[in-house]
Amino acid sequence: MKKLILVCAFLTVLAGCNDADVASRNLSQAADNFQIERRVVFYNGINGEYTLTIEGLCSLGNADKPKEVTITCKTGANSYKKHFLGLSDNVTYFVEQMDPADVSVYHYKVVFKPSVIAPDISIK
């Protein structure tokens, strides 16, 4: 156990992470696991109006193309909705975390999802 802690500490130093980076990474991971309430607002910079608001347990896409954003929201125990939005020169968005979240700058966690490693296979 001591070796694991030393290795983790060494990797943290090597990566140059500070407390804010660790907290930010932990918040992002919690949001990507649908544990944090968010509000995503799309704003038109020309007319100064909101064009769309999405609220809930939402995760932003991590591999979106330029000028596109995807937002996936958990709507029930096993139900999700995914939104695809295009951005333009005059439309931007911002994401607000609705409530504070308790994340540690000293703790990391590994999320193991067996369904991702061995997904359901459908044979036709």
KEVO-448896 format. One record per residue: residue number from 1; residue in one letter; x negated, y negated, z negated of N, C-alpha, C in turn. Coordinates in Angstrom, 3 decimals, always signed. Layout:
<vovexs>
VOVEX,i,aa,n_xx,n_yy,n_zz,ca_xx,ca_yy,ca_zz,c_xx,c_yy,c_zz
VOVEX,NUM,A,X,Y,Z,X,Y,Z,X,Y,Z
...
</vovexs>
This chain:
<vovexs>
VOVEX,i,aa,n_xx,n_yy,n_zz,ca_xx,ca_yy,ca_zz,c_xx,c_yy,c_zz
VOVEX,1,M,-0.820,+1.191,+0.000,+0.000,+0.000,+0.000,-0.864,-1.255,+0.000
VOVEX,2,K,-1.966,-1.233,-0.772,-2.850,-2.394,-0.820,-3.486,-2.650,+0.539
VOVEX,3,K,-3.812,-1.557,+1.259,-4.397,-1.716,+2.582,-3.413,-2.378,+3.540
VOVEX,4,L,-2.134,-1.981,+3.441,-1.111,-2.565,+4.297,-0.975,-4.057,+4.035
VOVEX,5,I,-0.973,-4.450,+2.775,-0.867,-5.861,+2.419,-2.071,-6.626,+2.942
VOVEX,6,L,-3.263,-6.049,+2.806,-4.469,-6.704,+3.312,-4.435,-6.858,+4.822
VOVEX,7,V,-3.975,-5.825,+5.514,-3.881,-5.898,+6.971,-2.890,-6.980,+7.383
VOVEX,8,C,-1.745,-7.026,+6.726,-0.740,-8.052,+7.037,-1.277,-9.446,+6.757
VOVEX,9,A,-1.956,-9.608,+5.642,-2.539,-10.910,+5.305,-3.584,-11.301,+6.349
VOVEX,10,F,-4.409,-10.340,+6.756,-5.437,-10.599,+7.761,-4.811,-11.018,+9.087
VOVEX,11,L,-3.752,-10.311,+9.502,-3.083,-10.641,+10.757,-2.438,-12.021,+10.699
VOVEX,12,T,-1.903,-12.371,+9.545,-1.308,-13.688,+9.379,-2.368,-14.771,+9.511
VOVEX,13,V,-3.507,-14.569,+8.893,-4.600,-15.539,+8.992,-5.093,-15.616,+10.430
VOVEX,14,L,-5.235,-14.461,+11.070,-5.698,-14.416,+12.443,-4.741,-15.152,+13.368
VOVEX,15,A,-3.466,-15.004,+13.136,-2.465,-15.643,+13.982,-2.325,-17.129,+13.678
VOVEX,16,G,-2.906,-17.578,+12.569,-2.828,-18.988,+12.218,-1.445,-19.409,+11.763
VOVEX,17,C,-0.675,-18.491,+11.234,+0.689,-18.802,+10.812,+0.674,-19.566,+9.502
VOVEX,18,N,+1.540,-20.547,+9.424,+1.753,-21.228,+8.154,+3.142,-20.863,+7.650
VOVEX,19,D,+3.491,-21.342,+6.473,+4.782,-20.981,+5.871,+5.963,-21.346,+6.772
VOVEX,20,A,+5.879,-22.498,+7.425,+6.973,-22.928,+8.295,+7.136,-21.980,+9.477
VOVEX,21,D,+6.026,-21.502,+10.054,+6.108,-20.555,+11.172,+6.758,-19.250,+10.738
VOVEX,22,V,+6.373,-18.759,+9.565,+6.936,-17.504,+9.062,+8.431,-17.671,+8.783
VOVEX,23,A,+8.814,-18.766,+8.123,+10.228,-19.012,+7.825,+11.025,-19.145,+9.123
VOVEX,24,S,+10.466,-19.855,+10.103,+11.144,-20.037,+11.380,+11.346,-18.709,+12.087
VOVEX,25,R,+10.314,-17.868,+12.094,+10.415,-16.548,+12.719,+11.470,-15.699,+12.014
VOVEX,26,N,+11.485,-15.756,+10.680,+12.477,-14.978,+9.921,+13.896,-15.470,+10.190
VOVEX,27,L,+14.085,-16.797,+10.307,+15.414,-17.345,+10.627,+15.850,-16.899,+12.023
VOVEX,28,S,+14.937,-16.954,+12.978,+15.278,-16.533,+14.340,+15.646,-15.060,+14.388
VOVEX,29,Q,+14.903,-14.239,+13.663,+15.201,-12.807,+13.646,+16.564,-12.551,+12.994
VOVEX,30,A,+16.867,-13.268,+11.913,+18.172,-13.107,+11.262,+19.297,-13.529,+12.204
VOVEX,31,A,+19.102,-14.622,+12.940,+20.132,-15.068,+13.888,+20.290,-14.062,+15.018
VOVEX,32,D,+19.169,-13.486,+15.493,+19.250,-12.489,+16.561,+19.904,-11.199,+16.093
VOVEX,33,N,+19.989,-11.000,+14.786,+20.692,-9.846,+14.220,+22.080,-10.232,+13.709
VOVEX,34,F,+22.585,-11.372,+14.167,+23.933,-11.848,+13.865,+24.187,-12.003,+12.369
VOVEX,35,Q,+23.219,-12.555,+11.658,+23.349,-12.775,+10.221,+23.477,-14.257,+9.871
VOVEX,36,I,+23.401,-15.138,+10.858,+23.425,-16.578,+10.598,+24.480,-17.236,+11.478
VOVEX,37,E,+25.330,-18.030,+10.838,+26.360,-18.798,+11.551,+25.690,-19.968,+12.275
VOVEX,38,R,+26.041,-20.136,+13.535,+25.500,-21.231,+14.330,+26.608,-21.949,+15.086
VOVEX,39,R,+26.324,-23.190,+15.427,+27.186,-23.959,+16.337,+26.294,-24.401,+17.491
VOVEX,40,V,+26.695,-24.048,+18.712,+25.964,-24.450,+19.908,+26.826,-25.479,+20.626
VOVEX,41,V,+26.267,-26.655,+20.863,+27.012,-27.747,+21.488,+26.339,-28.128,+22.796
VOVEX,42,F,+27.117,-28.198,+23.868,+26.621,-28.664,+25.159,+27.067,-30.109,+25.331
VOVEX,43,Y,+26.103,-30.954,+25.663,+26.300,-32.403,+25.655,+26.000,-32.980,+27.032
VOVEX,44,N,+26.929,-33.796,+27.534,+26.743,-34.481,+28.798,+26.121,-35.851,+28.511
VOVEX,45,G,+24.887,-36.043,+28.939,+24.165,-37.278,+28.651,+24.660,-38.477,+29.430
VOVEX,46,I,+25.423,-38.272,+30.501,+25.923,-39.402,+31.288,+27.156,-40.008,+30.649
VOVEX,47,N,+28.148,-39.167,+30.328,+29.370,-39.728,+29.743,+29.378,-39.671,+28.214
VOVEX,48,G,+28.350,-39.043,+27.608,+28.243,-39.029,+26.151,+29.250,-38.121,+25.462
VOVEX,49,E,+29.773,-37.133,+26.174,+30.785,-36.258,+25.597,+30.268,-34.832,+25.472
VOVEX,50,Y,+30.836,-34.113,+24.490,+30.564,-32.684,+24.381,+31.387,-31.987,+25.446
VOVEX,51,T,+30.761,-31.062,+26.155,+31.491,-30.324,+27.182,+31.932,-28.954,+26.702
VOVEX,52,L,+31.219,-28.402,+25.718,+31.541,-27.070,+25.221,+30.919,-26.900,+23.847
VOVEX,53,T,+31.631,-26.211,+22.970,+31.105,-25.855,+21.655,+31.371,-24.375,+21.423
VOVEX,54,I,+30.348,-23.659,+20.969,+30.480,-22.244,+20.636,+30.039,-22.092,+19.185
VOVEX,55,E,+30.877,-21.475,+18.341,+30.544,-21.299,+16.930,+30.685,-19.845,+16.530
VOVEX,56,G,+29.819,-19.406,+15.631,+29.923,-18.053,+15.093,+28.564,-17.435,+14.847
VOVEX,57,L,+28.565,-16.136,+14.733,+27.326,-15.378,+14.556,+26.722,-15.191,+15.940
VOVEX,58,C,+25.934,-16.174,+16.372,+25.484,-16.242,+17.755,+23.963,-16.211,+17.875
VOVEX,59,S,+23.514,-15.561,+18.931,+22.094,-15.460,+19.260,+21.867,-16.058,+20.634
VOVEX,60,L,+20.838,-16.867,+20.775,+20.480,-17.423,+22.068,+19.618,-16.429,+22.822
VOVEX,61,G,+19.761,-16.422,+24.137,+18.954,-15.533,+24.969,+17.479,-15.834,+24.843
VOVEX,62,N,+16.677,-14.804,+24.813,+15.234,-14.984,+24.668,+14.484,-14.898,+25.993
VOVEX,63,A,+15.130,-14.460,+27.031,+14.458,-14.301,+28.320,+15.274,-14.958,+29.431
VOVEX,64,D,+15.867,-16.101,+29.137,+16.699,-16.784,+30.116,+15.845,-17.445,+31.195
VOVEX,65,K,+16.425,-17.568,+32.381,+15.762,-18.250,+33.490,+15.795,-19.754,+33.229
VOVEX,66,P,+14.928,-20.506,+33.898,+14.984,-21.968,+33.755,+16.362,-22.502,+34.132
VOVEX,67,K,+16.817,-23.481,+33.406,+18.117,-24.136,+33.611,+19.303,-23.218,+33.359
VOVEX,68,E,+19.083,-22.106,+32.639,+20.165,-21.215,+32.238,+20.006,-20.890,+30.760
VOVEX,69,V,+21.120,-20.619,+30.122,+21.077,-20.163,+28.735,+22.199,-19.142,+28.544
VOVEX,70,T,+21.874,-18.069,+27.833,+22.889,-17.090,+27.477,+23.065,-17.122,+25.969
VOVEX,71,I,+24.290,-16.955,+25.548,+24.612,-16.937,+24.131,+25.479,-15.712,+23.880
VOVEX,72,T,+25.023,-14.862,+22.970,+25.772,-13.660,+22.614,+26.271,-13.825,+21.189
VOVEX,73,C,+27.572,-13.622,+20.993,+28.181,-13.799,+19.680,+28.853,-12.506,+19.229
VOVEX,74,K,+28.700,-12.211,+17.956,+29.363,-11.051,+17.368,+30.745,-11.503,+16.926
VOVEX,75,T,+31.782,-10.814,+17.427,+33.159,-11.217,+17.132,+33.907,-10.231,+16.255
VOVEX,76,G,+33.295,-9.089,+15.978,+33.907,-8.072,+15.134,+32.867,-7.034,+14.768
VOVEX,77,A,+33.309,-6.002,+14.065,+32.374,-4.970,+13.601,+31.553,-4.385,+14.747
VOVEX,78,N,+32.174,-4.131,+15.871,+31.477,-3.571,+17.036,+31.863,-4.296,+18.316
VOVEX,79,S,+32.136,-5.587,+18.233,+32.525,-6.321,+19.437,+31.711,-7.598,+19.577
VOVEX,80,Y,+31.380,-7.897,+20.829,+30.504,-9.023,+21.136,+31.032,-9.735,+22.372
VOVEX,81,K,+30.694,-11.013,+22.484,+30.988,-11.783,+23.693,+29.701,-12.453,+24.131
VOVEX,82,K,+29.460,-12.425,+25.448,+28.263,-13.041,+25.990,+28.673,-14.154,+26.938
VOVEX,83,H,+28.055,-15.307,+26.765,+28.364,-16.483,+27.567,+27.139,-16.835,+28.407
VOVEX,84,F,+27.360,-17.147,+29.676,+26.296,-17.564,+30.585,+26.563,-19.014,+30.948
VOVEX,85,L,+25.583,-19.873,+30.725,+25.780,-21.288,+30.993,+24.617,-21.833,+31.810
VOVEX,86,G,+24.936,-22.736,+32.729,+23.912,-23.399,+33.520,+23.679,-24.792,+32.981
VOVEX,87,L,+22.447,-25.218,+32.990,+22.088,-26.553,+32.531,+21.745,-27.410,+33.739
VOVEX,88,S,+21.988,-28.710,+33.608,+21.651,-29.626,+34.691,+20.826,-30.773,+34.121
VOVEX,89,D,+20.498,-31.727,+34.989,+19.697,-32.869,+34.540,+20.421,-33.703,+33.482
VOVEX,90,N,+21.743,-33.687,+33.502,+22.487,-34.519,+32.566,+23.179,-33.722,+31.457
VOVEX,91,V,+23.108,-32.394,+31.492,+23.724,-31.577,+30.441,+22.630,-30.836,+29.687
VOVEX,92,T,+22.655,-30.994,+28.386,+21.707,-30.312,+27.519,+22.485,-29.660,+26.388
VOVEX,93,Y,+21.805,-28.958,+25.523,+22.486,-28.340,+24.402,+21.618,-28.418,+23.159
VOVEX,94,F,+22.271,-28.288,+22.039,+21.552,-28.162,+20.780,+22.253,-27.126,+19.930
VOVEX,95,V,+21.486,-26.536,+19.029,+21.998,-25.470,+18.175,+21.865,-25.918,+16.734
VOVEX,96,E,+22.947,-25.816,+16.007,+22.966,-26.183,+14.586,+23.191,-24.933,+13.755
VOVEX,97,Q,+22.344,-24.731,+12.779,+22.561,-23.645,+11.820,+23.576,-24.155,+10.809
VOVEX,98,M,+24.684,-23.443,+10.644,+25.800,-23.941,+9.844,+25.529,-23.936,+8.343
VOVEX,99,D,+24.872,-22.914,+7.844,+24.614,-22.797,+6.411,+23.137,-22.481,+6.188
VOVEX,100,P,+22.604,-22.848,+5.029,+21.227,-22.460,+4.731,+21.116,-20.941,+4.630
VOVEX,101,A,+19.954,-20.434,+4.957,+19.722,-18.985,+4.870,+18.523,-18.748,+3.971
VOVEX,102,D,+18.593,-17.693,+3.211,+17.528,-17.333,+2.291,+16.528,-16.445,+3.013
VOVEX,103,V,+15.418,-17.047,+3.448,+14.349,-16.269,+4.066,+13.076,-16.506,+3.272
VOVEX,104,S,+12.208,-15.546,+3.294,+10.987,-15.618,+2.511,+9.798,-15.899,+3.415
VOVEX,105,V,+8.859,-16.677,+2.926,+7.621,-16.887,+3.670,+6.583,-15.831,+3.296
VOVEX,106,Y,+6.922,-14.977,+2.320,+6.007,-13.934,+1.866,+6.429,-12.540,+2.308
VOVEX,107,H,+7.610,-12.445,+2.872,+8.189,-11.133,+3.163,+8.415,-11.009,+4.665
VOVEX,108,Y,+8.124,-9.880,+5.177,+8.484,-9.583,+6.549,+9.343,-8.332,+6.523
VOVEX,109,K,+10.090,-8.119,+7.589,+10.884,-6.898,+7.632,+10.856,-6.333,+9.038
VOVEX,110,V,+10.988,-5.060,+9.100,+11.048,-4.345,+10.357,+12.475,-3.845,+10.498
VOVEX,111,V,+13.101,-4.156,+11.616,+14.466,-3.721,+11.861,+14.410,-2.516,+12.788
VOVEX,112,F,+14.844,-1.383,+12.289,+14.831,-0.140,+13.045,+16.241,+0.142,+13.523
VOVEX,113,K,+16.435,+0.203,+14.821,+17.753,+0.455,+15.398,+17.678,+1.727,+16.239
VOVEX,114,P,+18.067,+2.856,+15.650,+17.991,+4.125,+16.386,+18.770,+4.101,+17.699
VOVEX,115,S,+19.851,+3.336,+17.769,+20.655,+3.313,+18.990,+19.900,+2.683,+20.154
VOVEX,116,V,+18.907,+1.874,+19.860,+18.111,+1.274,+20.926,+17.063,+2.262,+21.419
VOVEX,117,I,+16.517,+3.030,+20.508,+15.491,+4.008,+20.869,+16.119,+5.194,+21.609
VOVEX,118,A,+17.242,+5.691,+21.126,+17.947,+6.797,+21.759,+19.395,+6.359,+22.013
VOVEX,119,P,+19.633,+5.577,+23.088,+20.980,+5.054,+23.331,+21.948,+6.149,+23.745
VOVEX,120,D,+23.232,+5.808,+23.705,+24.256,+6.745,+24.179,+24.034,+6.986,+25.668
VOVEX,121,I,+24.124,+8.225,+26.053,+23.930,+8.579,+27.459,+25.275,+9.070,+27.991
VOVEX,122,S,+25.674,+8.508,+29.095,+26.929,+8.895,+29.718,+26.637,+9.715,+30.961
VOVEX,123,I,+27.145,+10.937,+31.001,+26.912,+11.810,+32.148,+28.197,+11.897,+32.946
VOVEX,124,K,+28.075,+11.670,+34.237,+29.263,+11.708,+35.116,+29.215,+12.906,+36.014
</vovexs>
